[in-house]
Amino acid sequence: MKPNFEEMTNAQLRTYALEHRAEEDLEALRLLFSRLKSDSQAIKFDLPKTQEEEQEQFELFKRLVEKKKT
Amino acid sequence: MYYIICVTIEAVIINPSNEQAQACLQVCQWLSNCYKDIHLFRFDTVTGDVYILAGDELEILVPSDGLWYFL
Protein backbone atom coordinates (compact mmCIF):
# COMPACT_ATOMS: atom_id res chain seq x y z
CA MET A 1 0.00 0.00 0.00
CA LYS A 2 1.24 3.45 -0.89
CA PRO A 3 1.70 5.99 1.90
CA ASN A 4 -0.36 9.15 2.01
CA PHE A 5 1.99 11.51 0.19
CA GLU A 6 0.03 14.63 1.14
CA GLU A 7 0.88 14.00 4.80
CA MET A 8 4.60 13.60 4.14
CA THR A 9 7.18 16.35 4.56
CA ASN A 10 9.38 17.43 1.62
CA ALA A 11 12.30 15.49 3.12
CA GLN A 12 10.16 12.34 3.43
CA LEU A 13 8.93 12.70 -0.18
CA ARG A 14 12.52 13.06 -1.35
CA THR A 15 13.60 9.94 0.56
CA TYR A 16 10.61 7.99 -0.76
CA ALA A 17 11.32 9.07 -4.37
CA LEU A 18 14.96 8.00 -4.05
CA GLU A 19 14.08 4.64 -2.51
CA HIS A 20 11.55 3.95 -5.29
CA ARG A 21 13.52 5.43 -8.16
CA ALA A 22 13.42 2.19 -10.18
CA GLU A 23 9.64 2.47 -10.41
CA GLU A 24 7.84 4.54 -13.00
CA ASP A 25 5.40 5.95 -10.45
CA LEU A 26 6.15 9.62 -10.11
CA GLU A 27 3.41 10.64 -7.67
CA ALA A 28 5.72 11.43 -4.75
CA LEU A 29 8.23 13.24 -6.94
CA ARG A 30 5.52 15.22 -8.74
CA LEU A 31 4.05 16.37 -5.43
CA LEU A 32 7.47 17.32 -4.04
CA PHE A 33 8.31 19.46 -7.07
CA SER A 34 4.87 21.07 -7.26
CA ARG A 35 5.36 22.19 -3.64
CA LEU A 36 8.83 23.46 -4.35
CA LYS A 37 7.80 25.33 -7.49
CA SER A 38 5.22 27.34 -5.58
CA ASP A 39 7.88 28.17 -2.98
CA SER A 40 8.85 31.84 -3.29
CA GLN A 41 12.45 30.90 -2.45
CA ALA A 42 12.87 29.14 -5.80
CA ILE A 43 15.50 30.73 -8.04
CA LYS A 44 14.62 30.89 -11.71
CA PHE A 45 17.24 30.53 -14.44
CA ASP A 46 16.91 31.24 -18.17
CA LEU A 47 19.05 29.80 -20.95
CA PRO A 48 22.08 32.14 -21.25
CA LYS A 49 22.42 34.02 -24.51
CA THR A 50 26.06 35.04 -24.21
CA GLN A 51 29.18 33.52 -22.73
CA GLU A 52 29.28 36.28 -20.08
CA GLU A 53 25.71 35.52 -19.10
CA GLU A 54 26.55 31.82 -18.83
CA GLN A 55 29.54 32.58 -16.58
CA GLU A 56 27.43 34.86 -14.35
CA GLN A 57 24.74 32.19 -14.05
CA PHE A 58 27.28 29.51 -13.21
CA GLU A 59 28.81 31.71 -10.48
CA LEU A 60 25.32 32.19 -9.00
CA PHE A 61 24.64 28.44 -9.30
CA LYS A 62 27.92 27.66 -7.48
CA ARG A 63 27.05 30.08 -4.67
CA LEU A 64 23.59 28.50 -4.30
CA VAL A 65 25.07 24.99 -4.19
CA GLU A 66 27.58 26.10 -1.54
CA LYS A 67 24.80 27.75 0.47
CA LYS A 68 22.78 24.52 0.51
CA LYS A 69 25.67 22.82 2.34
CA THR A 70 25.38 25.11 5.33
CA MET B 1 20.02 -26.89 -29.59
CA TYR B 2 18.18 -23.62 -29.74
CA TYR B 3 17.14 -21.37 -26.93
CA ILE B 4 14.39 -18.84 -27.29
CA ILE B 5 14.82 -15.87 -25.06
CA CYS B 6 12.05 -13.33 -24.77
CA VAL B 7 12.95 -9.95 -23.41
CA THR B 8 10.62 -7.09 -22.88
CA ILE B 9 12.33 -3.76 -22.73
CA GLU B 10 10.11 -1.17 -21.24
CA ALA B 11 10.92 2.36 -22.08
CA VAL B 12 8.96 5.53 -21.75
CA ILE B 13 9.21 7.66 -24.84
CA ILE B 14 10.20 11.14 -23.86
CA ASN B 15 9.78 14.23 -25.95
CA PRO B 16 11.61 17.12 -24.32
CA SER B 17 11.56 20.51 -25.99
CA ASN B 18 14.80 21.79 -27.48
CA GLU B 19 15.14 24.48 -24.78
CA GLN B 20 14.46 21.93 -22.05
CA ALA B 21 17.02 19.47 -23.40
CA GLN B 22 19.64 22.23 -23.54
CA ALA B 23 18.81 23.40 -20.01
CA CYS B 24 19.09 19.80 -18.72
CA LEU B 25 22.48 19.36 -20.34
CA GLN B 26 23.70 22.60 -18.79
CA VAL B 27 22.37 21.75 -15.33
CA CYS B 28 23.99 18.30 -15.38
CA GLN B 29 27.31 19.75 -16.48
CA TRP B 30 27.20 22.42 -13.77
CA LEU B 31 26.35 19.84 -11.10
CA SER B 32 29.32 17.81 -12.25
CA ASN B 33 31.55 20.90 -12.17
CA CYS B 34 30.46 21.43 -8.56
CA TYR B 35 31.31 17.77 -7.70
CA LYS B 36 27.67 16.93 -7.07
CA ASP B 37 26.30 13.47 -7.80
CA ILE B 38 22.98 13.18 -9.62
CA HIS B 39 20.86 10.67 -7.71
CA LEU B 40 17.69 10.86 -9.75
CA PHE B 41 16.83 12.25 -13.19
CA ARG B 42 13.27 11.78 -14.41
CA PHE B 43 11.14 13.10 -17.28
CA ASP B 44 7.49 13.32 -16.26
CA THR B 45 5.42 12.44 -19.34
CA VAL B 46 2.27 13.80 -17.68
CA THR B 47 3.48 17.29 -16.77
CA GLY B 48 6.37 17.50 -19.28
CA ASP B 49 8.75 18.52 -16.47
CA VAL B 50 12.20 17.10 -15.70
CA TYR B 51 12.99 16.41 -12.03
CA ILE B 52 16.59 16.26 -10.83
CA LEU B 53 17.68 15.29 -7.32
CA ALA B 54 21.40 15.76 -6.73
CA GLY B 55 23.96 16.07 -3.95
CA ASP B 56 22.66 16.00 -0.40
CA GLU B 57 19.61 18.14 -0.98
CA LEU B 58 19.64 19.82 -4.37
CA GLU B 59 16.36 19.90 -6.24
CA ILE B 60 16.13 21.19 -9.79
CA LEU B 61 13.04 21.44 -11.94
CA VAL B 62 13.31 21.91 -15.70
CA PRO B 63 9.92 22.60 -17.35
CA SER B 64 9.42 22.39 -21.11
CA ASP B 65 9.88 26.14 -21.67
CA GLY B 66 13.60 25.84 -20.84
CA LEU B 67 13.42 28.17 -17.84
CA TRP B 68 14.54 26.14 -14.87
CA TYR B 69 14.27 26.35 -11.13
CA PHE B 70 16.79 25.83 -8.36
CA LEU B 71 14.79 24.92 -5.30
N, CA and C atoms of all chains as a GROMACS GRO file, in nm:
protein
  423
    1MET      N    1   0.083  -0.121   0.000
    1MET     CA    2   0.000   0.000   0.000
    1MET      C    3   0.086   0.126   0.000
    2LYS      N    4   0.046   0.221  -0.080
    2LYS     CA    5   0.125   0.345  -0.089
    2LYS      C    6   0.095   0.436   0.030
    3PRO      N    7   0.196   0.506   0.079
    3PRO     CA    8   0.170   0.599   0.190
    3PRO      C    9   0.089   0.720   0.142
    4ASN      N   10   0.037   0.793   0.236
    4ASN     CA   11  -0.036   0.915   0.201
    4ASN      C   12   0.067   1.026   0.179
    5PHE      N   13   0.093   1.055   0.053
    5PHE     CA   14   0.199   1.151   0.019
    5PHE      C   15   0.169   1.292   0.071
    6GLU      N   16   0.042   1.328   0.071
    6GLU     CA   17   0.003   1.463   0.114
    6GLU      C   18   0.048   1.491   0.258
    7GLU      N   19   0.052   1.383   0.339
    7GLU     CA   20   0.088   1.400   0.480
    7GLU      C   21   0.239   1.400   0.502
    8MET      N   22   0.314   1.369   0.398
    8MET     CA   23   0.460   1.360   0.414
    8MET      C   24   0.527   1.496   0.399
    9THR      N   25   0.640   1.512   0.469
    9THR     CA   26   0.718   1.635   0.456
    9THR      C   27   0.798   1.628   0.325
   10ASN      N   28   0.856   1.741   0.285
   10ASN     CA   29   0.938   1.743   0.162
   10ASN      C   30   1.054   1.644   0.173
   11ALA      N   31   1.116   1.639   0.292
   11ALA     CA   32   1.230   1.548   0.312
   11ALA      C   33   1.186   1.403   0.299
   12GLN      N   34   1.068   1.371   0.352
   12GLN     CA   35   1.016   1.234   0.342
   12GLN      C   36   0.982   1.198   0.197
   13LEU      N   37   0.926   1.295   0.124
   13LEU     CA   38   0.893   1.270  -0.018
   13LEU      C   39   1.020   1.244  -0.098
   14ARG      N   40   1.123   1.322  -0.066
   14ARG     CA   41   1.252   1.306  -0.135
   14ARG      C   42   1.311   1.166  -0.108
   15THR      N   43   1.309   1.126   0.018
   15THR     CA   44   1.360   0.994   0.056
   15THR      C   45   1.280   0.884  -0.013
   16TYR      N   46   1.147   0.899  -0.013
   16TYR     CA   47   1.061   0.799  -0.076
   16TYR      C   48   1.093   0.790  -0.226
   17ALA      N   49   1.105   0.906  -0.292
   17ALA     CA   50   1.132   0.908  -0.437
   17ALA      C   51   1.266   0.840  -0.468
   18LEU      N   52   1.365   0.861  -0.383
   18LEU     CA   53   1.496   0.801  -0.405
   18LEU      C   54   1.492   0.649  -0.382
   19GLU      N   55   1.417   0.608  -0.280
   19GLU     CA   56   1.408   0.464  -0.251
   19GLU      C   57   1.328   0.388  -0.358
   20HIS      N   58   1.239   0.459  -0.428
   20HIS     CA   59   1.155   0.395  -0.529
   20HIS      C   60   1.190   0.444  -0.669
   21ARG      N   61   1.315   0.482  -0.689
   21ARG     CA   62   1.352   0.543  -0.816
   21ARG      C   63   1.347   0.447  -0.935
   22ALA      N   64   1.348   0.316  -0.908
   22ALA     CA   65   1.342   0.219  -1.018
   22ALA      C   66   1.200   0.203  -1.071
   23GLU      N   67   1.103   0.258  -0.999
   23GLU     CA   68   0.964   0.247  -1.041
   23GLU      C   69   0.925   0.366  -1.128
   24GLU      N   70   0.826   0.344  -1.211
   24GLU     CA   71   0.784   0.454  -1.300
   24GLU      C   72   0.681   0.547  -1.235
   25ASP      N   73   0.640   0.512  -1.112
   25ASP     CA   74   0.540   0.595  -1.045
   25ASP      C   75   0.604   0.724  -0.995
   26LEU      N   76   0.552   0.834  -1.044
   26LEU     CA   77   0.615   0.962  -1.010
   26LEU      C   78   0.533   1.047  -0.913
   27GLU      N   79   0.433   0.986  -0.852
   27GLU     CA   80   0.341   1.064  -0.768
   27GLU      C   81   0.413   1.143  -0.658
   28ALA      N   82   0.503   1.076  -0.586
   28ALA     CA   83   0.572   1.143  -0.475
   28ALA      C   84   0.661   1.256  -0.527
   29LEU      N   85   0.730   1.226  -0.635
   29LEU     CA   86   0.823   1.324  -0.694
   29LEU      C   87   0.746   1.445  -0.749
   30ARG      N   88   0.634   1.415  -0.814
   30ARG     CA   89   0.552   1.522  -0.874
   30ARG      C   90   0.499   1.616  -0.765
   31LEU      N   91   0.457   1.557  -0.653
   31LEU     CA   92   0.405   1.637  -0.543
   31LEU      C   93   0.517   1.722  -0.480
   32LEU      N   94   0.633   1.659  -0.460
   32LEU     CA   95   0.747   1.732  -0.404
   32LEU      C   96   0.780   1.854  -0.489
   33PHE      N   97   0.792   1.835  -0.620
   33PHE     CA   98   0.831   1.946  -0.707
   33PHE      C   99   0.721   2.050  -0.724
   34SER      N  100   0.593   2.007  -0.715
   34SER     CA  101   0.487   2.107  -0.726
   34SER      C  102   0.488   2.196  -0.602
   35ARG      N  103   0.523   2.139  -0.487
   35ARG     CA  104   0.536   2.219  -0.364
   35ARG      C  105   0.652   2.316  -0.377
   36LEU      N  106   0.763   2.263  -0.426
   36LEU     CA  107   0.884   2.346  -0.435
   36LEU      C  108   0.867   2.460  -0.536
   37LYS      N  109   0.796   2.431  -0.645
   37LYS     CA  110   0.780   2.533  -0.749
   37LYS      C  111   0.700   2.652  -0.699
   38SER      N  112   0.604   2.624  -0.610
   38SER     CA  113   0.522   2.734  -0.558
   38SER      C  114   0.591   2.806  -0.442
   39ASP      N  115   0.709   2.755  -0.405
   39ASP     CA  116   0.788   2.817  -0.298
   39ASP      C  117   0.852   2.946  -0.352
   40SER      N  118   0.832   3.056  -0.280
   40SER     CA  119   0.885   3.184  -0.329
   40SER      C  120   1.038   3.189  -0.324
   41GLN      N  121   1.099   3.093  -0.254
   41GLN     CA  122   1.246   3.090  -0.245
   41GLN      C  123   1.311   3.035  -0.372
   42ALA      N  124   1.230   2.976  -0.460
   42ALA     CA  125   1.287   2.914  -0.580
   42ALA      C  126   1.356   3.017  -0.668
   43ILE      N  127   1.474   2.982  -0.716
   43ILE     CA  128   1.550   3.073  -0.804
   43ILE      C  129   1.531   3.027  -0.947
   44LYS      N  130   1.491   3.123  -1.033
   44LYS     CA  131   1.462   3.089  -1.171
   44LYS      C  132   1.581   3.122  -1.261
   45PHE      N  133   1.615   3.030  -1.348
   45PHE     CA  134   1.724   3.053  -1.444
   45PHE      C  135   1.667   3.048  -1.586
   46ASP      N  136   1.728   3.127  -1.675
   46ASP     CA  137   1.691   3.124  -1.816
   46ASP      C  138   1.812   3.073  -1.894
   47LEU      N  139   1.790   3.024  -2.015
   47LEU     CA  140   1.905   2.980  -2.095
   47LEU      C  141   1.992   3.102  -2.127
   48PRO      N  142   2.122   3.097  -2.098
   48PRO     CA  143   2.208   3.214  -2.125
   48PRO      C  144   2.224   3.239  -2.275
   49LYS      N  145   2.230   3.368  -2.309
   49LYS     CA  146   2.242   3.402  -2.451
   49LYS      C  147   2.386   3.436  -2.490
   50THR      N  148   2.466   3.473  -2.392
   50THR     CA  149   2.606   3.504  -2.421
   50THR      C  150   2.694   3.425  -2.325
   51GLN      N  151   2.823   3.423  -2.357
   51GLN     CA  152   2.918   3.352  -2.273
   51GLN      C  153   2.930   3.418  -2.135
   52GLU      N  154   2.921   3.553  -2.135
   52GLU     CA  155   2.928   3.628  -2.008
   52GLU      C  156   2.810   3.591  -1.918
   53GLU      N  157   2.693   3.585  -1.983
   53GLU     CA  158   2.572   3.552  -1.910
   53GLU      C  159   2.583   3.411  -1.852
   54GLU      N  160   2.639   3.320  -1.928
   54GLU     CA  161   2.655   3.182  -1.882
   54GLU      C  162   2.748   3.178  -1.761
   55GLN      N  163   2.857   3.255  -1.768
   55GLN     CA  164   2.954   3.258  -1.658
   55GLN      C  165   2.889   3.315  -1.532
   56GLU      N  166   2.812   3.424  -1.550
   56GLU     CA  167   2.743   3.486  -1.435
   56GLU      C  168   2.646   3.387  -1.371
   57GLN      N  169   2.572   3.316  -1.456
   57GLN     CA  170   2.474   3.219  -1.406
   57GLN      C  171   2.544   3.105  -1.331
   58PHE      N  172   2.656   3.060  -1.386
   58PHE     CA  173   2.728   2.951  -1.321
   58PHE      C  174   2.782   2.994  -1.185
   59GLU      N  175   2.831   3.119  -1.176
   59GLU     CA  176   2.881   3.171  -1.047
   59GLU      C  177   2.768   3.173  -0.944
   60LEU      N  178   2.649   3.217  -0.989
   60LEU     CA  179   2.532   3.218  -0.900
   60LEU      C  180   2.495   3.075  -0.859
   61PHE      N  181   2.496   2.985  -0.956
   61PHE     CA  182   2.464   2.844  -0.930
   61PHE      C  183   2.561   2.786  -0.826
   62LYS      N  184   2.689   2.815  -0.843
   62LYS     CA  185   2.792   2.766  -0.748
   62LYS      C  186   2.766   2.817  -0.608
   63ARG      N  187   2.732   2.948  -0.599
   63ARG     CA  188   2.705   3.008  -0.467
   63ARG      C  189   2.584   2.940  -0.402
   64LEU      N  190   2.480   2.914  -0.483
   64LEU     CA  191   2.359   2.850  -0.430
   64LEU      C  192   2.388   2.708  -0.382
   65VAL      N  193   2.470   2.635  -0.457
   65VAL     CA  194   2.507   2.498  -0.419
   65VAL      C  195   2.585   2.500  -0.288
   66GLU      N  196   2.678   2.596  -0.276
   66GLU     CA  197   2.758   2.610  -0.154
   66GLU      C  198   2.667   2.642  -0.035
   67LYS      N  199   2.570   2.732  -0.059
   67LYS     CA  200   2.480   2.775   0.047
   67LYS      C  201   2.397   2.659   0.101
   68LYS      N  202   2.360   2.567   0.012
   68LYS     CA  203   2.278   2.452   0.052
   68LYS      C  204   2.351   2.364   0.153
   69LYS      N  205   2.485   2.366   0.146
   69LYS     CA  206   2.566   2.282   0.234
   69LYS      C  207   2.556   2.326   0.379
   70THR      N  208   2.535   2.457   0.396
   70THR     CA  209   2.538   2.511   0.533
   70THR      C  210   2.401   2.503   0.600
   71MET      N  211   2.105  -2.726  -3.054
   71MET     CA  212   2.002  -2.689  -2.959
   71MET      C  213   1.977  -2.538  -2.965
   72TYR      N  214   1.851  -2.504  -2.967
   72TYR     CA  215   1.818  -2.362  -2.974
   72TYR      C  216   1.748  -2.316  -2.846
   73TYR      N  217   1.782  -2.199  -2.807
   73TYR     CA  218   1.714  -2.137  -2.693
   73TYR      C  219   1.634  -2.018  -2.744
   74ILE      N  220   1.517  -2.003  -2.695
   74ILE     CA  221   1.439  -1.884  -2.729
   74ILE      C  222   1.432  -1.796  -2.605
   75ILE      N  223   1.483  -1.680  -2.620
   75ILE     CA  224   1.482  -1.587  -2.506
   75ILE      C  225   1.391  -1.470  -2.540
   76CYS      N  226   1.294  -1.448  -2.456
   76CYS     CA  227   1.205  -1.333  -2.477
   76CYS      C  228   1.240  -1.224  -2.378
   77VAL      N  229   1.261  -1.107  -2.428
   77VAL     CA  230   1.295  -0.994  -2.342
   77VAL      C  231   1.201  -0.879  -2.372
   78THR      N  232   1.145  -0.828  -2.269
   78THR     CA  233   1.062  -0.709  -2.288
   78THR      C  234   1.139  -0.589  -2.234
   79ILE      N  235   1.164  -0.497  -2.319
   79ILE     CA  236   1.233  -0.376  -2.273
   79ILE      C  237   1.128  -0.265  -2.264
   80GLU      N  238   1.109  -0.223  -2.142
   80GLU     CA  239   1.010  -0.117  -2.124
   80GLU      C  240   1.080   0.017  -2.122
   81ALA      N  241   1.033   0.104  -2.205
   81ALA     CA  242   1.092   0.236  -2.208
   81ALA      C  243   0.983   0.339  -2.231
   82VAL      N  244   0.992   0.445  -2.157
   82VAL     CA  245   0.896   0.553  -2.175
   82VAL      C  246   0.954   0.647  -2.280
   83ILE      N  247   0.873   0.675  -2.380
   83ILE     CA  248   0.921   0.766  -2.484
   83ILE      C  249   0.912   0.909  -2.431
   84ILE      N  250   1.022   0.977  -2.436
   84ILE     CA  251   1.020   1.114  -2.386
   84ILE      C  252   1.041   1.212  -2.500
   85ASN      N  253   0.970   1.320  -2.491
   85ASN     CA  254   0.978   1.424  -2.595
   85ASN      C  255   1.008   1.558  -2.532
   86PRO      N  256   1.130   1.581  -2.492
   86PRO     CA  257   1.161   1.711  -2.432
   86PRO      C  258   1.164   1.818  -2.541
   87SER      N  259   1.141   1.943  -2.502
   87SER     CA  260   1.156   2.051  -2.599
   87SER      C  261   1.305   2.078  -2.616
   88ASN      N  262   1.339   2.146  -2.722
   88ASN     CA  263   1.480   2.179  -2.748
   88ASN      C  264   1.541   2.259  -2.633
   89GLU      N  265   1.466   2.362  -2.587
   89GLU     CA  266   1.514   2.448  -2.478
   89GLU      C  267   1.534   2.366  -2.350
   90GLN      N  268   1.440   2.277  -2.326
   90GLN     CA  269   1.446   2.193  -2.205
   90GLN      C  270   1.566   2.099  -2.209
   91ALA      N  271   1.588   2.039  -2.325
   91ALA     CA  272   1.702   1.947  -2.340
   91ALA      C  273   1.833   2.022  -2.317
   92GLN      N  274   1.842   2.143  -2.372
   92GLN     CA  275   1.964   2.223  -2.354
   92GLN      C  276   1.984   2.262  -2.208
   93ALA      N  277   1.872   2.301  -2.143
   93ALA     CA  278   1.881   2.340  -2.001
   93ALA      C  279   1.926   2.220  -1.917
   94CYS      N  280   1.872   2.101  -1.947
   94CYS     CA  281   1.909   1.980  -1.872
   94CYS      C  282   2.058   1.950  -1.886
   95LEU      N  283   2.106   1.964  -2.009
   95LEU     CA  284   2.248   1.936  -2.034
   95LEU      C  285   2.335   2.032  -1.952
   96GLN      N  286   2.295   2.160  -1.953
   96GLN     CA  287   2.370   2.260  -1.880
   96GLN      C  288   2.368   2.232  -1.729
   97VAL      N  289   2.250   2.202  -1.676
   97VAL     CA  290   2.237   2.175  -1.533
   97VAL      C  291   2.325   2.056  -1.493
   98CYS      N  292   2.320   1.949  -1.572
   98CYS     CA  293   2.399   1.830  -1.538
   98CYS      C  294   2.548   1.860  -1.542
   99GLN      N  295   2.589   1.940  -1.640
   99GLN     CA  296   2.731   1.975  -1.648
   99GLN      C  297   2.773   2.061  -1.528
  100TRP      N  298   2.688   2.155  -1.491
  100TRP     CA  299   2.720   2.242  -1.377
  100TRP      C  300   2.725   2.163  -1.246
  101LEU      N  301   2.633   2.068  -1.230
  101LEU     CA  302   2.635   1.984  -1.110
  101LEU      C  303   2.766   1.907  -1.103
  102SER      N  304   2.807   1.855  -1.217
  102SER     CA  305   2.932   1.781  -1.225
  102SER      C  306   3.051   1.871  -1.192
  103ASN      N  307   3.048   1.994  -1.246
  103ASN     CA  308   3.155   2.090  -1.217
  103ASN      C  309   3.166   2.121  -1.068
  104CYS      N  310   3.049   2.114  -1.000
  104CYS     CA  311   3.046   2.143  -0.856
  104CYS      C  312   3.066   2.015  -0.773
  105TYR      N  313   3.108   1.906  -0.837
  105TYR     CA  314   3.131   1.777  -0.770
  105TYR      C  315   3.007   1.723  -0.700
  106LYS      N  316   2.892   1.743  -0.765
  106LYS     CA  317   2.767   1.693  -0.707
  106LYS      C  318   2.718   1.572  -0.787
  107ASP      N  319   2.682   1.467  -0.715
  107ASP     CA  320   2.630   1.347  -0.780
  107ASP      C  321   2.482   1.363  -0.810
  108ILE      N  322   2.440   1.316  -0.927
  108ILE     CA  323   2.298   1.318  -0.962
  108ILE      C  324   2.239   1.184  -0.919
  109HIS      N  325   2.145   1.191  -0.824
  109HIS     CA  326   2.086   1.067  -0.771
  109HIS      C  327   1.964   1.023  -0.850
  110LEU      N  328   1.892   1.120  -0.903
  110LEU     CA  329   1.769   1.086  -0.975
  110LEU      C  330   1.746   1.188  -1.086
  111PHE      N  331   1.711   1.139  -1.203
  111PHE     CA  332   1.683   1.225  -1.319
  111PHE      C  333   1.560   1.165  -1.386
  112ARG      N  334   1.451   1.238  -1.389
  112ARG     CA  335   1.327   1.178  -1.441
  112ARG      C  336   1.246   1.276  -1.525
  113PHE      N  337   1.204   1.232  -1.642
  113PHE     CA  338   1.114   1.310  -1.727
  113PHE      C  339   0.972   1.267  -1.695
  114ASP      N  340   0.888   1.362  -1.659
  114ASP     CA  341   0.749   1.332  -1.626
  114ASP      C  342   0.665   1.348  -1.754
  115THR      N  343   0.617   1.237  -1.808
  115THR     CA  344   0.542   1.244  -1.934
  115THR      C  345   0.405   1.310  -1.917
  116VAL      N  346   0.358   1.318  -1.792
  116VAL     CA  347   0.227   1.380  -1.768
  116VAL      C  348   0.239   1.533  -1.766
  117THR      N  349   0.335   1.582  -1.690
  117THR     CA  350   0.348   1.729  -1.677
  117THR      C  351   0.448   1.786  -1.779
  118GLY      N  352   0.535   1.702  -1.834
  118GLY     CA  353   0.637   1.750  -1.928
  118GLY      C  354   0.758   1.808  -1.858
  119ASP      N  355   0.763   1.796  -1.725
  119ASP     CA  356   0.875   1.852  -1.647
  119ASP      C  357   0.987   1.748  -1.629
  120VAL      N  358   1.108   1.797  -1.608
  120VAL     CA  359   1.220   1.710  -1.570
  120VAL      C  360   1.252   1.737  -1.424
  121TYR      N  361   1.264   1.629  -1.345
  121TYR     CA  362   1.299   1.641  -1.203
  121TYR      C  363   1.441   1.591  -1.182
  122ILE      N  364   1.521   1.669  -1.113
  122ILE     CA  365   1.659   1.626  -1.083
  122ILE      C  366   1.682   1.637  -0.932
  123LEU      N  367   1.725   1.526  -0.872
  123LEU     CA  368   1.768   1.529  -0.732
  123LEU      C  369   1.918   1.502  -0.733
  124ALA      N  370   1.994   1.590  -0.670
  124ALA     CA  371   2.140   1.576  -0.673
  124ALA      C  372   2.201   1.615  -0.539
  125GLY      N  373   2.326   1.572  -0.518
  125GLY     CA  374   2.396   1.607  -0.395
  125GLY      C  375   2.317   1.565  -0.273
  126ASP      N  376   2.338   1.636  -0.162
  126ASP     CA  377   2.266   1.600  -0.040
  126ASP      C  378   2.120   1.645  -0.044
  127GLU      N  379   2.100   1.765  -0.095
  127GLU     CA  380   1.961   1.814  -0.098
  127GLU      C  381   1.938   1.920  -0.206
  128LEU      N  382   1.986   1.889  -0.326
  128LEU     CA  383   1.964   1.982  -0.437
  128LEU      C  384   1.846   1.933  -0.520
  129GLU      N  385   1.753   2.025  -0.544
  129GLU     CA  386   1.636   1.990  -0.624
  129GLU      C  387   1.626   2.087  -0.740
  130ILE      N  388   1.620   2.033  -0.860
  130ILE     CA  389   1.613   2.119  -0.979
  130ILE      C  390   1.498   2.073  -1.067
  131LEU      N  391   1.420   2.171  -1.110
  131LEU     CA  392   1.304   2.144  -1.194
  131LEU      C  393   1.326   2.211  -1.329
  132VAL      N  394   1.314   2.133  -1.436
  132VAL     CA  395   1.330   2.191  -1.570
  132VAL      C  396   1.201   2.170  -1.650
  133PRO      N  397   1.115   2.272  -1.656
  133PRO     CA  398   0.992   2.260  -1.735
  133PRO      C  399   1.022   2.268  -1.885
  134SER      N  400   0.919   2.248  -1.966
  134SER     CA  401   0.942   2.239  -2.111
  134SER      C  402   0.981   2.373  -2.175
  135ASP      N  403   0.955   2.485  -2.106
  135ASP     CA  404   0.988   2.614  -2.167
  135ASP      C  405   1.138   2.648  -2.158
  136GLY      N  406   1.214   2.563  -2.089
  136GLY     CA  407   1.360   2.584  -2.084
  136GLY      C  408   1.405   2.670  -1.968
  137LEU      N  409   1.310   2.746  -1.908
  137LEU     CA  410   1.342   2.817  -1.784
  137LEU      C  411   1.354   2.708  -1.680
  138TRP      N  412   1.447   2.720  -1.588
  138TRP     CA  413   1.454   2.614  -1.487
  138TRP      C  414   1.467   2.671  -1.348
  139TYR      N  415   1.436   2.589  -1.252
  139TYR     CA  416   1.427   2.635  -1.113
  139TYR      C  417   1.524   2.561  -1.023
  140PHE      N  418   1.594   2.638  -0.941
  140PHE     CA  419   1.679   2.583  -0.836
  140PHE      C  420   1.599   2.598  -0.708
  141LEU      N  421   1.572   2.486  -0.642
  141LEU     CA  422   1.478   2.492  -0.530
  141LEU      C  423   1.542   2.457  -0.397
   0.00000   0.00000   0.00000
